[in-house]
Amino acid sequence: MKSICIIFNKVPYGSQSSRELLDIALMAAAFDMPIKALFIEQGVLQLINKQQPEVLDIKNHSATFKALELYGIEEIYVDANALNNYQLTHDDLMPIAELIDNNAISEHIQQSDFVLML
Amino acid sequence: MAIFSLLVTATPYSAQGQFSALQFVRVAINNGHSIKRVFFYADGVLVASRLNHPPSDEINLTKAWAKLAIEQDIDLVVCVTAALKRGITNHAEAERNALTGENLDPAFEISGLGQLTEAMLESDRLITFG
């Protein structure tokens, strides 16, 4: 089976790209494709706890990240450098992702048949 | 020779993505490659409206896709969720959702995200035009 690497690199609610990417990930998971999710650049903000997009009248998709494991997406990684740039730590995020460095990110991308970023 | 699929999310006219995607398909075919499917998602679905009507001295992206699809027998698939959200509908979806009118160009087909996954499984490469 071909594998996919899904890269989240956009802010959570200023752009809908990540929600659209999330839908692609869930559908591909339903087809049993092996999926890795990477959160890089501004995308690390997707995993911050207790987001309240409801005040902006935007549908909340953050909770879906917590459900990724249920869909069989267990390899979830966060760019440690990007997190550091925002002065955030692992404790600020939903406890679903592992911190990795740039080299590891490159390796995950290279190992995947398809790489998707919206 | 490779089998390609395209994921087109670029909004028509305001951005270059749709123009580039069309050129990519033409060049790929001219070089002996094949196109499994072009999947339109996010703002990319807006190109599927047959009511898009740019000035006559500009390329009509909807007709350009339709011409390519007919000449080369290419599958143009529009994501149903993204399309309905943006006012793109065919007769069946209009009836199902109690909408007045329909505007999907007949060269395009409305379907789900499963068609994108299937396209990936049956292609060597997926190229995104955003």
gemmi code that builds the backbone of each chain (N, CA, C; Angstrom):
import gemmi

chains = {
    "A": [
        ("MET", (0.839, -1.207, 0.000), (0.000, 0.000, 0.000), (0.875, 1.259, 0.000)),
        ("LYS", (0.512, 2.232, -0.816), (1.279, 3.477, -0.871), (1.049, 4.318, 0.380)),
        ("SER", (2.088, 5.027, 0.791), (1.990, 5.806, 2.035), (1.871, 7.304, 1.752)),
        ("ILE", (1.278, 8.005, 2.704), (1.087, 9.451, 2.557), (1.706, 10.189, 3.739)),
        ("CYS", (2.291, 11.321, 3.443), (2.748, 12.235, 4.487), (1.926, 13.512, 4.343)),
        ("ILE", (1.187, 13.842, 5.405), (0.335, 15.026, 5.363), (1.022, 16.125, 6.164)),
        ("ILE", (1.264, 17.252, 5.540), (2.004, 18.315, 6.230), (1.099, 19.503, 6.535)),
        ("PHE", (0.943, 19.772, 7.825), (0.166, 20.935, 8.254), (1.140, 22.095, 8.474)),
        ("ASN", (0.972, 23.176, 7.732), (1.895, 24.314, 7.890), (1.178, 25.661, 7.968)),
        ("LYS", (-0.161, 25.611, 8.151), (-0.921, 26.867, 8.198), (-1.544, 27.093, 9.582)),
        ("VAL", (-1.870, 28.347, 9.870), (-2.526, 28.670, 11.139), (-3.888, 27.979, 11.209)),
        ("PRO", (-4.369, 27.701, 12.423), (-5.587, 26.919, 12.564), (-6.850, 27.536, 11.934)),
        ("TYR", (-7.133, 28.774, 12.209), (-8.442, 29.276, 11.783), (-8.387, 30.486, 10.852)),
        ("GLY", (-7.200, 31.059, 10.646), (-7.065, 32.127, 9.664), (-7.154, 31.561, 8.261)),
        ("SER", (-6.948, 30.255, 8.155), (-7.029, 29.551, 6.879), (-7.795, 28.254, 7.110)),
        ("GLN", (-8.532, 27.827, 6.103), (-9.271, 26.562, 6.216), (-8.466, 25.384, 5.657)),
        ("SER", (-7.249, 25.684, 5.195), (-6.446, 24.651, 4.537), (-6.267, 23.397, 5.384)),
        ("SER", (-6.048, 23.598, 6.688), (-5.771, 22.438, 7.527), (-7.007, 21.579, 7.722)),
        ("ARG", (-8.154, 22.225, 7.787), (-9.385, 21.435, 7.914), (-9.593, 20.594, 6.651)),
        ("GLU", (-9.297, 21.207, 5.511), (-9.448, 20.487, 4.246), (-8.448, 19.341, 4.143)),
        ("LEU", (-7.249, 19.588, 4.637), (-6.201, 18.559, 4.647), (-6.577, 17.413, 5.589)),
        ("LEU", (-7.157, 17.790, 6.708), (-7.608, 16.806, 7.698), (-8.649, 15.867, 7.072)),
        ("ASP", (-9.556, 16.418, 6.295), (-10.577, 15.601, 5.627), (-9.935, 14.615, 4.652)),
        ("ILE", (-8.890, 15.082, 3.951), (-8.179, 14.184, 3.032), (-7.524, 13.047, 3.831)),
        ("ALA", (-6.914, 13.418, 4.973), (-6.232, 12.418, 5.801), (-7.206, 11.347, 6.297)),
        ("LEU", (-8.376, 11.788, 6.754), (-9.343, 10.825, 7.291), (-9.856, 9.893, 6.200)),
        ("MET", (-10.066, 10.446, 5.004), (-10.537, 9.604, 3.901), (-9.465, 8.591, 3.506)),
        ("ALA", (-8.210, 9.055, 3.414), (-7.121, 8.143, 3.046), (-6.957, 7.060, 4.119)),
        ("ALA", (-7.186, 7.432, 5.383), (-7.092, 6.453, 6.478), (-8.179, 5.396, 6.335)),
        ("ALA", (-9.347, 5.833, 5.856), (-10.447, 4.888, 5.657), (-10.108, 3.866, 4.569)),
        ("PHE", (-9.191, 4.232, 3.675), (-8.729, 3.311, 2.629), (-7.517, 2.505, 3.106)),
        ("ASP", (-7.196, 2.637, 4.416), (-6.072, 1.910, 5.021), (-4.706, 2.300, 4.471)),
        ("MET", (-4.579, 3.509, 3.926), (-3.245, 3.952, 3.497), (-2.443, 4.324, 4.739)),
        ("PRO", (-1.183, 3.931, 4.824), (-0.349, 4.353, 5.957), (-0.123, 5.870, 5.878)),
        ("ILE", (-0.402, 6.562, 6.974), (-0.332, 8.027, 6.961), (0.532, 8.550, 8.094)),
        ("LYS", (1.377, 9.521, 7.747), (2.115, 10.260, 8.766), (1.612, 11.687, 8.728)),
        ("ALA", (1.475, 12.310, 9.892), (1.080, 13.717, 9.936), (2.231, 14.527, 10.517)),
        ("LEU", (2.637, 15.570, 9.787), (3.708, 16.443, 10.270), (3.142, 17.838, 10.504)),
        ("PHE", (3.505, 18.436, 11.626), (3.109, 19.819, 11.904), (4.360, 20.672, 11.896)),
        ("ILE", (4.445, 21.557, 10.908), (5.647, 22.389, 10.778), (5.258, 23.864, 10.668)),
        ("GLU", (6.256, 24.734, 10.750), (6.034, 26.183, 10.596), (4.814, 26.623, 11.433)),
        ("GLN", (3.909, 27.427, 10.831), (2.741, 27.900, 11.579), (1.794, 26.757, 11.957)),
        ("GLY", (1.975, 25.623, 11.292), (1.102, 24.476, 11.532), (1.167, 23.955, 12.957)),
        ("VAL", (2.259, 24.241, 13.672), (2.358, 23.763, 15.065), (1.245, 24.374, 15.920)),
        ("LEU", (0.745, 25.534, 15.491), (-0.317, 26.208, 16.256), (-1.636, 25.427, 16.204)),
        ("GLN", (-1.741, 24.527, 15.218), (-2.952, 23.701, 15.100), (-3.187, 22.880, 16.370)),
        ("LEU", (-2.079, 22.518, 17.037), (-2.204, 21.566, 18.150), (-2.332, 22.224, 19.522)),
        ("ILE", (-2.395, 23.550, 19.548), (-2.548, 24.234, 20.841), (-3.901, 23.873, 21.452)),
        ("ASN", (-3.869, 23.622, 22.751), (-5.082, 23.239, 23.485), (-6.104, 24.369, 23.582)),
        ("LYS", (-7.328, 23.986, 23.783), (-8.411, 24.915, 24.146), (-8.605, 26.064, 23.162)),
        ("GLN", (-8.626, 25.765, 21.893), (-8.919, 26.800, 20.901), (-10.420, 27.062, 20.907)),
        ("GLN", (-10.805, 28.307, 20.649), (-12.226, 28.665, 20.680), (-12.651, 29.383, 19.393)),
        ("PRO", (-12.624, 28.693, 18.257), (-12.996, 29.344, 16.998), (-14.465, 29.729, 16.949)),
        ("GLU", (-15.251, 29.191, 17.892), (-16.685, 29.502, 17.921), (-16.919, 31.012, 18.040)),
        ("VAL", (-16.018, 31.711, 18.723), (-16.202, 33.156, 18.870), (-16.052, 33.859, 17.517)),
        ("LEU", (-15.420, 33.177, 16.567), (-15.278, 33.734, 15.216), (-16.337, 33.173, 14.266)),
        ("ASP", (-17.279, 32.387, 14.834), (-18.294, 31.694, 14.020), (-17.670, 30.706, 13.043)),
        ("ILE", (-16.526, 30.141, 13.419), (-15.887, 29.135, 12.567), (-16.005, 27.780, 13.254)),
        ("LYS", (-16.336, 26.774, 12.469), (-16.479, 25.427, 13.020), (-15.158, 24.927, 13.590)),
        ("ASN", (-15.249, 24.289, 14.748), (-14.050, 23.805, 15.429), (-13.586, 22.462, 14.850)),
        ("HIS", (-12.393, 22.424, 14.300), (-11.863, 21.138, 13.804), (-10.737, 20.610, 14.694)),
        ("SER", (-10.376, 21.383, 15.721), (-9.224, 20.983, 16.551), (-9.421, 19.619, 17.207)),
        ("ALA", (-10.666, 19.356, 17.633), (-10.929, 18.094, 18.331), (-10.648, 16.894, 17.435)),
        ("THR", (-10.771, 17.096, 16.137), (-10.552, 15.980, 15.208), (-9.111, 15.483, 15.272)),
        ("PHE", (-8.172, 16.386, 15.611), (-6.774, 15.944, 15.717), (-6.628, 14.873, 16.792)),
        ("LYS", (-7.409, 15.040, 17.876), (-7.322, 14.057, 18.961), (-7.864, 12.693, 18.523)),
        ("ALA", (-8.714, 12.725, 17.486), (-9.332, 11.479, 17.024), (-8.503, 10.774, 15.951)),
        ("LEU", (-7.380, 11.389, 15.548), (-6.584, 10.801, 14.458), (-6.185, 9.355, 14.762)),
        ("GLU", (-5.839, 9.123, 16.033), (-5.394, 7.777, 16.410), (-6.506, 6.744, 16.169)),
        ("LEU", (-7.740, 7.167, 16.465), (-8.883, 6.276, 16.243), (-9.012, 5.888, 14.773)),
        ("TYR", (-8.583, 6.797, 13.915), (-8.639, 6.522, 12.473), (-7.399, 5.774, 11.986)),
        ("GLY", (-6.536, 5.421, 12.914), (-5.346, 4.660, 12.534), (-4.157, 5.520, 12.154)),
        ("ILE", (-4.269, 6.828, 12.394), (-3.127, 7.708, 12.101), (-2.370, 7.912, 13.409)),
        ("GLU", (-1.321, 7.103, 13.579), (-0.616, 7.097, 14.868), (0.720, 7.818, 14.823)),
        ("GLU", (1.235, 8.009, 13.610), (2.526, 8.705, 13.487), (2.279, 10.195, 13.292)),
        ("ILE", (2.374, 10.931, 14.396), (2.105, 12.367, 14.372), (3.326, 13.083, 14.961)),
        ("TYR", (3.895, 13.995, 14.179), (5.138, 14.642, 14.601), (5.047, 16.167, 14.532)),
        ("VAL", (5.711, 16.808, 15.485), (5.753, 18.272, 15.520), (7.190, 18.752, 15.361)),
        ("ASP", (7.374, 19.782, 14.583), (8.673, 20.400, 14.361), (9.090, 21.145, 15.638)),
        ("ALA", (10.092, 20.620, 16.314), (10.525, 21.185, 17.602), (11.027, 22.619, 17.448)),
        ("ASN", (11.719, 22.903, 16.330), (12.227, 24.261, 16.103), (11.104, 25.274, 15.975)),
        ("ALA", (10.086, 24.899, 15.207), (8.953, 25.805, 14.997), (8.254, 26.094, 16.329)),
        ("LEU", (8.132, 25.048, 17.138), (7.482, 25.193, 18.437), (8.272, 26.184, 19.296)),
        ("ASN", (9.574, 26.037, 19.239), (10.479, 26.904, 19.973), (10.358, 28.361, 19.508)),
        ("ASN", (10.204, 28.543, 18.198), (10.053, 29.898, 17.642), (8.836, 30.623, 18.204)),
        ("TYR", (7.810, 29.853, 18.520), (6.591, 30.451, 19.093), (6.625, 30.461, 20.622)),
        ("GLN", (7.767, 30.103, 21.178), (7.938, 30.008, 22.629), (6.891, 29.106, 23.257)),
        ("LEU", (6.608, 28.026, 22.565), (5.666, 27.033, 23.081), (6.442, 25.785, 23.491)),
        ("THR", (5.836, 24.994, 24.350), (6.446, 23.717, 24.716), (5.428, 22.615, 24.447)),
        ("HIS", (5.909, 21.382, 24.605), (5.056, 20.213, 24.391), (3.798, 20.288, 25.257)),
        ("ASP", (3.932, 20.892, 26.443), (2.811, 20.966, 27.386), (1.672, 21.872, 26.896)),
        ("ASP", (1.984, 22.774, 25.956), (0.950, 23.657, 25.436), (0.072, 22.959, 24.387)),
        ("LEU", (0.527, 21.782, 23.958), (-0.146, 21.097, 22.849), (-0.995, 19.924, 23.295)),
        ("MET", (-1.924, 19.537, 22.430), (-2.653, 18.291, 22.659), (-1.621, 17.166, 22.704)),
        ("PRO", (-1.783, 16.231, 23.647), (-0.750, 15.195, 23.831), (-0.843, 14.076, 22.798)),
        ("ILE", (-0.721, 14.440, 21.538), (-0.853, 13.400, 20.502), (0.395, 13.289, 19.632)),
        ("ALA", (1.297, 14.271, 19.759), (2.400, 14.334, 18.809), (3.763, 14.225, 19.472)),
        ("GLU", (4.705, 13.731, 18.701), (6.082, 13.584, 19.174), (6.928, 14.713, 18.569)),
        ("LEU", (7.789, 15.316, 19.381), (8.674, 16.380, 18.887), (9.837, 15.782, 18.098)),
        ("ILE", (10.092, 16.331, 16.919), (11.242, 15.852, 16.147), (11.993, 17.037, 15.528)),
        ("ASP", (13.231, 16.776, 15.069), (14.034, 17.857, 14.482), (13.917, 17.858, 12.949)),
        ("ASN", (14.570, 18.830, 12.327), (14.462, 19.000, 10.868), (14.922, 17.773, 10.074)),
        ("ASN", (15.990, 17.136, 10.555), (16.479, 15.957, 9.834), (15.443, 14.846, 9.813)),
        ("ALA", (14.811, 14.652, 10.964), (13.791, 13.601, 11.050), (12.608, 13.940, 10.142)),
        ("ILE", (12.270, 15.235, 10.073), (11.167, 15.653, 9.198), (11.495, 15.303, 7.741)),
        ("SER", (12.717, 15.635, 7.334), (13.138, 15.317, 5.960), (13.035, 13.821, 5.679)),
        ("GLU", (13.448, 13.026, 6.660), (13.408, 11.573, 6.464), (11.983, 11.071, 6.280)),
        ("HIS", (11.070, 11.587, 7.103), (9.675, 11.151, 6.984), (9.108, 11.510, 5.612)),
        ("ILE", (9.474, 12.692, 5.122), (8.984, 13.117, 3.809), (9.551, 12.202, 2.724)),
        ("GLN", (10.853, 11.923, 2.824), (11.504, 11.076, 1.815), (10.943, 9.659, 1.781)),
        ("GLN", (10.508, 9.177, 2.956), (10.024, 7.795, 3.036), (8.603, 7.630, 2.494)),
        ("SER", (7.914, 8.731, 2.234), (6.502, 8.641, 1.848), (6.328, 8.674, 0.329)),
        ("ASP", (5.335, 7.926, -0.166), (5.060, 7.920, -1.605), (4.407, 9.231, -2.042)),
        ("PHE", (3.509, 9.736, -1.205), (2.821, 10.987, -1.523), (2.990, 11.985, -0.379)),
        ("VAL", (3.193, 13.246, -0.740), (3.312, 14.302, 0.266), (2.261, 15.364, -0.040)),
        ("LEU", (1.423, 15.634, 0.935), (0.338, 16.598, 0.707), (0.434, 17.774, 1.655)),
        ("MET", (0.316, 18.966, 1.080), (0.326, 20.189, 1.894), (-0.609, 21.165, 1.187)),
        ("LEU", (-1.575, 21.721, 1.897), (-2.493, 22.653, 1.231), (-2.267, 24.069, 1.719)),
    ],
    "B": [
        ("MET", (7.079, 5.661, -18.577), (6.014, 6.681, -18.587), (5.219, 6.605, -17.283)),
        ("ALA", (4.869, 7.739, -16.783), (4.247, 7.771, -15.452), (2.752, 8.080, -15.538)),
        ("ILE", (2.061, 7.656, -14.498), (0.638, 8.009, -14.371), (0.540, 9.119, -13.326)),
        ("PHE", (-0.031, 10.243, -13.725), (-0.175, 11.383, -12.825), (-1.634, 11.603, -12.449)),
        ("SER", (-1.853, 12.122, -11.245), (-3.142, 12.718, -10.891), (-2.862, 14.113, -10.369)),
        ("LEU", (-3.865, 14.980, -10.490), (-3.702, 16.361, -10.037), (-4.710, 16.690, -8.950)),
        ("LEU", (-4.255, 17.436, -7.958), (-5.154, 17.995, -6.946), (-5.123, 19.507, -7.153)),
        ("VAL", (-6.258, 20.075, -7.580), (-6.290, 21.502, -7.899), (-7.123, 22.244, -6.845)),
        ("THR", (-6.443, 23.064, -6.047), (-7.142, 23.833, -5.013), (-7.114, 25.329, -5.321)),
        ("ALA", (-6.393, 25.710, -6.356), (-6.235, 27.143, -6.672), (-7.563, 27.750, -7.119)),
        ("THR", (-7.822, 28.948, -6.658), (-9.024, 29.643, -7.079), (-8.827, 30.097, -8.541)),
        ("PRO", (-9.854, 29.970, -9.373), (-9.664, 30.340, -10.777), (-9.467, 31.849, -10.958)),
        ("TYR", (-8.700, 32.213, -11.940), (-8.461, 33.606, -12.354), (-7.616, 34.445, -11.387)),
        ("SER", (-7.916, 34.461, -10.088), (-7.152, 35.301, -9.152), (-5.746, 34.768, -8.939)),
        ("ALA", (-5.574, 33.473, -9.188), (-4.266, 32.863, -8.965), (-3.833, 32.107, -10.219)),
        ("GLN", (-2.563, 31.723, -10.240), (-2.017, 31.080, -11.440), (-2.275, 29.576, -11.491)),
        ("GLY", (-2.613, 28.999, -10.323), (-2.669, 27.541, -10.197), (-3.438, 26.797, -11.273)),
        ("GLN", (-4.629, 27.291, -11.609), (-5.457, 26.581, -12.602), (-4.807, 26.624, -13.989)),
        ("PHE", (-4.199, 27.766, -14.326), (-3.521, 27.894, -15.620), (-2.356, 26.902, -15.682)),
        ("SER", (-1.591, 26.848, -14.592), (-0.430, 25.943, -14.540), (-0.875, 24.486, -14.630)),
        ("ALA", (-1.981, 24.175, -13.956), (-2.474, 22.796, -13.951), (-2.849, 22.363, -15.376)),
        ("LEU", (-3.526, 23.240, -16.088), (-3.905, 22.944, -17.475), (-2.667, 22.700, -18.339)),
        ("GLN", (-1.672, 23.566, -18.170), (-0.443, 23.415, -18.947), (0.279, 22.125, -18.588)),
        ("PHE", (0.258, 21.790, -17.291), (0.919, 20.557, -16.845), (0.290, 19.342, -17.534)),
        ("VAL", (-1.044, 19.311, -17.550), (-1.748, 18.169, -18.159), (-1.379, 18.056, -19.637)),
        ("ARG", (-1.405, 19.183, -20.349), (-1.088, 19.169, -21.787), (0.327, 18.650, -22.036)),
        ("VAL", (1.281, 19.190, -21.273), (2.682, 18.808, -21.475), (2.913, 17.342, -21.091)),
        ("ALA", (2.285, 16.925, -20.001), (2.458, 15.532, -19.564), (1.970, 14.574, -20.651)),
        ("ILE", (0.804, 14.871, -21.203), (0.246, 14.000, -22.245), (1.112, 14.037, -23.507)),
        ("ASN", (1.569, 15.230, -23.889), (2.429, 15.362, -25.072), (3.723, 14.579, -24.928)),
        ("ASN", (4.140, 14.362, -23.679), (5.372, 13.627, -23.443), (5.124, 12.141, -23.162)),
        ("GLY", (3.915, 11.700, -23.435), (3.620, 10.277, -23.342), (3.173, 9.781, -21.977)),
        ("HIS", (3.004, 10.689, -21.016), (2.507, 10.274, -19.702), (0.978, 10.221, -19.735)),
        ("SER", (0.394, 9.639, -18.706), (-1.065, 9.627, -18.685), (-1.589, 10.290, -17.414)),
        ("ILE", (-2.810, 10.805, -17.500), (-3.441, 11.493, -16.375), (-4.606, 10.629, -15.905)),
        ("LYS", (-4.498, 10.155, -14.701), (-5.560, 9.305, -14.143), (-6.795, 10.140, -13.808)),
        ("ARG", (-6.566, 11.261, -13.130), (-7.712, 12.074, -12.695), (-7.249, 13.464, -12.291)),
        ("VAL", (-8.137, 14.448, -12.495), (-7.905, 15.786, -11.935), (-8.994, 15.997, -10.889)),
        ("PHE", (-8.567, 16.202, -9.642), (-9.518, 16.356, -8.543), (-9.528, 17.808, -8.088)),
        ("PHE", (-10.698, 18.428, -8.108), (-10.841, 19.830, -7.720), (-11.359, 19.902, -6.284)),
        ("TYR", (-10.666, 20.711, -5.483), (-10.956, 20.752, -4.046), (-10.804, 22.200, -3.576)),
        ("ALA", (-11.342, 22.509, -2.396), (-11.303, 23.878, -1.854), (-11.797, 24.865, -2.932)),
        ("ASP", (-11.155, 26.045, -3.052), (-11.619, 27.038, -4.034), (-11.453, 26.576, -5.481)),
        ("GLY", (-10.695, 25.534, -5.679), (-10.502, 24.993, -7.028), (-11.799, 24.578, -7.692)),
        ("VAL", (-12.795, 24.206, -6.880), (-14.079, 23.739, -7.428), (-14.803, 24.836, -8.209)),
        ("LEU", (-14.474, 26.094, -7.912), (-15.191, 27.204, -8.555), (-15.052, 27.190, -10.074)),
        ("VAL", (-14.028, 26.523, -10.570), (-13.812, 26.488, -12.018), (-14.872, 25.628, -12.717)),
        ("ALA", (-15.590, 24.812, -11.942), (-16.545, 23.880, -12.555), (-17.887, 24.519, -12.899)),
        ("SER", (-18.060, 25.797, -12.589), (-19.334, 26.450, -12.921), (-19.376, 26.816, -14.399)),
        ("ARG", (-20.419, 26.373, -15.075), (-20.544, 26.707, -16.504), (-20.964, 28.161, -16.673)),
        ("LEU", (-21.236, 28.856, -15.567), (-21.616, 30.267, -15.640), (-20.412, 31.207, -15.568)),
        ("ASN", (-19.222, 30.652, -15.356), (-18.022, 31.499, -15.392), (-17.899, 32.094, -16.795)),
        ("HIS", (-17.767, 33.385, -16.882), (-17.771, 34.006, -18.211), (-16.781, 35.174, -18.259)),
        ("PRO", (-15.500, 34.858, -18.439), (-14.495, 35.928, -18.507), (-14.615, 36.691, -19.836)),
        ("PRO", (-14.005, 37.881, -19.935), (-14.006, 38.629, -21.196), (-13.465, 37.761, -22.337)),
        ("SER", (-13.919, 38.057, -23.561), (-13.635, 37.164, -24.691), (-12.149, 37.089, -25.066)),
        ("ASP", (-11.346, 38.073, -24.618), (-9.916, 38.001, -24.953), (-9.100, 37.310, -23.860)),
        ("GLU", (-9.809, 36.684, -22.905), (-9.110, 35.919, -21.862), (-9.507, 34.456, -21.952)),
        ("ILE", (-8.631, 33.586, -21.475), (-8.922, 32.149, -21.494), (-10.098, 31.855, -20.554)),
        ("ASN", (-11.025, 31.027, -21.036), (-12.113, 30.549, -20.182), (-11.647, 29.218, -19.591)),
        ("LEU", (-11.310, 29.261, -18.305), (-10.718, 28.078, -17.674), (-11.669, 26.886, -17.680)),
        ("THR", (-12.953, 27.150, -17.459), (-13.937, 26.062, -17.436), (-13.957, 25.351, -18.791)),
        ("LYS", (-14.018, 26.149, -19.859), (-14.059, 25.552, -21.202), (-12.725, 24.902, -21.555)),
        ("ALA", (-11.625, 25.477, -21.057), (-10.314, 24.885, -21.331), (-10.209, 23.489, -20.705)),
        ("TRP", (-10.699, 23.351, -19.470), (-10.705, 22.027, -18.823), (-11.623, 21.074, -19.585)),
        ("ALA", (-12.812, 21.580, -19.950), (-13.788, 20.730, -20.624), (-13.229, 20.213, -21.953)),
        ("LYS", (-12.566, 21.102, -22.699), (-11.994, 20.722, -23.996), (-10.930, 19.634, -23.809)),
        ("LEU", (-10.073, 19.866, -22.826), (-9.003, 18.907, -22.538), (-9.583, 17.549, -22.120)),
        ("ALA", (-10.629, 17.618, -21.296), (-11.244, 16.383, -20.793), (-11.839, 15.571, -21.936)),
        ("ILE", (-12.489, 16.262, -22.871), (-13.128, 15.566, -23.987), (-12.076, 15.036, -24.971)),
        ("GLU", (-11.106, 15.873, -25.309), (-10.076, 15.467, -26.277), (-9.218, 14.315, -25.762)),
        ("GLN", (-8.897, 14.358, -24.469), (-7.939, 13.382, -23.920), (-8.595, 12.363, -23.001)),
        ("ASP", (-9.915, 12.425, -22.883), (-10.656, 11.500, -22.033), (-10.128, 11.520, -20.583)),
        ("ILE", (-10.120, 12.713, -20.007), (-9.625, 12.872, -18.634), (-10.797, 13.043, -17.676)),
        ("ASP", (-10.651, 12.409, -16.527), (-11.642, 12.437, -15.469), (-11.514, 13.748, -14.670)),
        ("LEU", (-12.526, 14.613, -14.717), (-12.508, 15.840, -13.904), (-13.507, 15.667, -12.762)),
        ("VAL", (-13.007, 15.573, -11.546), (-13.896, 15.305, -10.409), (-13.864, 16.463, -9.422)),
        ("VAL", (-15.049, 16.888, -9.000), (-15.197, 18.016, -8.088), (-15.671, 17.486, -6.737)),
        ("CYS", (-15.024, 17.886, -5.649), (-15.419, 17.435, -4.310), (-16.805, 17.980, -3.963)),
        ("VAL", (-17.694, 17.083, -3.576), (-19.088, 17.473, -3.337), (-19.224, 18.472, -2.186)),
        ("THR", (-18.504, 18.246, -1.098), (-18.618, 19.137, 0.065), (-18.115, 20.535, -0.271)),
        ("ALA", (-16.939, 20.583, -0.902), (-16.352, 21.871, -1.281), (-17.235, 22.581, -2.300)),
        ("ALA", (-17.828, 21.827, -3.210), (-18.641, 22.413, -4.277), (-19.940, 23.010, -3.729)),
        ("LEU", (-20.667, 22.220, -2.944), (-21.962, 22.700, -2.433), (-21.775, 23.930, -1.550)),
        ("LYS", (-20.686, 23.919, -0.788), (-20.374, 25.042, 0.093), (-20.204, 26.333, -0.706)),
        ("ARG", (-19.727, 26.188, -1.947), (-19.413, 27.352, -2.777), (-20.394, 27.576, -3.916)),
        ("GLY", (-21.558, 26.940, -3.841), (-22.590, 27.215, -4.850), (-22.391, 26.521, -6.171)),
        ("ILE", (-21.653, 25.419, -6.186), (-21.495, 24.631, -7.407), (-22.334, 23.368, -7.234)),
        ("THR", (-23.296, 23.153, -8.119), (-24.151, 21.980, -7.959), (-24.608, 21.436, -9.310)),
        ("ASN", (-24.855, 20.121, -9.325), (-25.486, 19.519, -10.497), (-26.964, 19.290, -10.170)),
        ("HIS", (-27.685, 18.679, -11.084), (-29.122, 18.499, -10.890), (-29.435, 17.629, -9.670)),
        ("ALA", (-28.720, 16.525, -9.558), (-28.995, 15.582, -8.465), (-28.755, 16.215, -7.095)),
        ("GLU", (-27.628, 16.915, -6.948), (-27.317, 17.544, -5.656), (-28.279, 18.691, -5.365)),
        ("ALA", (-28.709, 19.404, -6.392), (-29.665, 20.492, -6.204), (-30.978, 19.935, -5.666)),
        ("GLU", (-31.410, 18.821, -6.247), (-32.663, 18.202, -5.792), (-32.537, 17.695, -4.371)),
        ("ARG", (-31.439, 17.015, -4.088), (-31.215, 16.436, -2.765), (-31.180, 17.505, -1.681)),
        ("ASN", (-30.669, 18.690, -2.029), (-30.482, 19.737, -1.026), (-31.455, 20.906, -1.174)),
        ("ALA", (-32.504, 20.684, -1.962), (-33.548, 21.698, -2.164), (-32.967, 23.039, -2.613)),
        ("LEU", (-32.093, 22.978, -3.629), (-31.496, 24.192, -4.181), (-32.159, 24.502, -5.525)),
        ("THR", (-32.272, 25.799, -5.809), (-32.854, 26.188, -7.078), (-31.741, 26.354, -8.110)),
        ("GLY", (-31.861, 25.655, -9.212), (-30.885, 25.823, -10.287), (-29.717, 24.873, -10.168)),
        ("GLU", (-28.915, 24.825, -11.200), (-27.726, 23.983, -11.241), (-26.743, 24.654, -12.186)),
        ("ASN", (-25.452, 24.472, -11.938), (-24.463, 25.174, -12.756), (-23.211, 24.360, -13.066)),
        ("LEU", (-23.216, 23.078, -12.740), (-22.007, 22.281, -13.007), (-21.839, 22.077, -14.511)),
        ("ASP", (-20.644, 22.410, -15.007), (-20.354, 22.159, -16.416), (-20.372, 20.641, -16.644)),
        ("PRO", (-20.991, 20.186, -17.747), (-21.141, 18.728, -17.962), (-19.822, 17.961, -18.103)),
        ("ALA", (-18.709, 18.661, -18.314), (-17.426, 17.948, -18.408), (-16.927, 17.511, -17.033)),
        ("PHE", (-17.533, 18.080, -15.972), (-17.100, 17.769, -14.600), (-18.110, 16.829, -13.957)),
        ("GLU", (-17.610, 16.119, -12.955), (-18.450, 15.182, -12.223), (-18.329, 15.519, -10.742)),
        ("ILE", (-19.446, 15.487, -10.008), (-19.386, 15.737, -8.567), (-19.257, 14.409, -7.835)),
        ("SER", (-18.284, 14.295, -6.946), (-18.130, 13.072, -6.174), (-17.410, 13.369, -4.863)),
        ("GLY", (-17.019, 12.337, -4.149), (-16.432, 12.554, -2.825), (-14.919, 12.457, -2.804)),
        ("LEU", (-14.367, 12.693, -1.631), (-12.913, 12.655, -1.438), (-12.313, 11.269, -1.683)),
        ("GLY", (-13.168, 10.247, -1.623), (-12.684, 8.891, -1.901), (-12.072, 8.803, -3.288)),
        ("GLN", (-12.574, 9.648, -4.199), (-12.054, 9.664, -5.569), (-10.616, 10.178, -5.616)),
        ("LEU", (-10.268, 11.039, -4.654), (-8.886, 11.534, -4.580), (-7.970, 10.417, -4.077)),
        ("THR", (-8.424, 9.730, -3.034), (-7.627, 8.619, -2.483), (-7.421, 7.546, -3.545)),
        ("GLU", (-8.510, 7.213, -4.233), (-8.415, 6.192, -5.281), (-7.432, 6.620, -6.366)),
        ("ALA", (-7.476, 7.913, -6.711), (-6.563, 8.432, -7.735), (-5.111, 8.268, -7.287)),
        ("MET", (-4.846, 8.528, -5.997), (-3.483, 8.369, -5.486), (-3.038, 6.917, -5.579)),
        ("LEU", (-3.951, 6.001, -5.196), (-3.598, 4.582, -5.202), (-3.282, 4.084, -6.604)),
        ("GLU", (-3.868, 4.739, -7.605), (-3.679, 4.266, -8.979), (-2.733, 5.154, -9.792)),
        ("SER", (-2.047, 6.091, -9.118), (-1.123, 6.973, -9.826), (0.290, 6.841, -9.249)),
        ("ASP", (1.273, 7.202, -10.076), (2.652, 7.220, -9.587), (2.934, 8.504, -8.820)),
        ("ARG", (2.278, 9.594, -9.264), (2.524, 10.897, -8.648), (1.221, 11.670, -8.528)),
        ("LEU", (1.094, 12.446, -7.438), (-0.010, 13.393, -7.300), (0.623, 14.779, -7.228)),
        ("ILE", (0.189, 15.675, -8.099), (0.753, 17.027, -8.100), (-0.332, 18.004, -7.656)),
        ("THR", (-0.010, 18.815, -6.649), (-0.981, 19.787, -6.141), (-0.769, 21.150, -6.798)),
        ("PHE", (-1.836, 21.748, -7.259), (-1.787, 23.112, -7.788), (-2.640, 23.992, -6.887)),
        ("GLY", (-1.989, 24.744, -6.008), (-2.718, 25.524, -5.015), (-2.582, 27.015, -5.244)),
    ],
}
model = gemmi.Model(1)
for chain_id, residues in chains.items():
    chain = gemmi.Chain(chain_id)
    for i, (resn, *xyz) in enumerate(residues, 1):
        res = gemmi.Residue()
        res.name, res.seqid = resn, gemmi.SeqId(i, " ")
        for name, pos in zip(("N", "CA", "C"), xyz):
            atom = gemmi.Atom()
            atom.name, atom.element = name, gemmi.Element(name[0])
            atom.pos, atom.b_iso = gemmi.Position(*pos), 0.0
            res.add_atom(atom)
        chain.add_residue(res)
    model.add_chain(chain)
structure = gemmi.Structure()
structure.add_model(model)
structure.setup_entities()
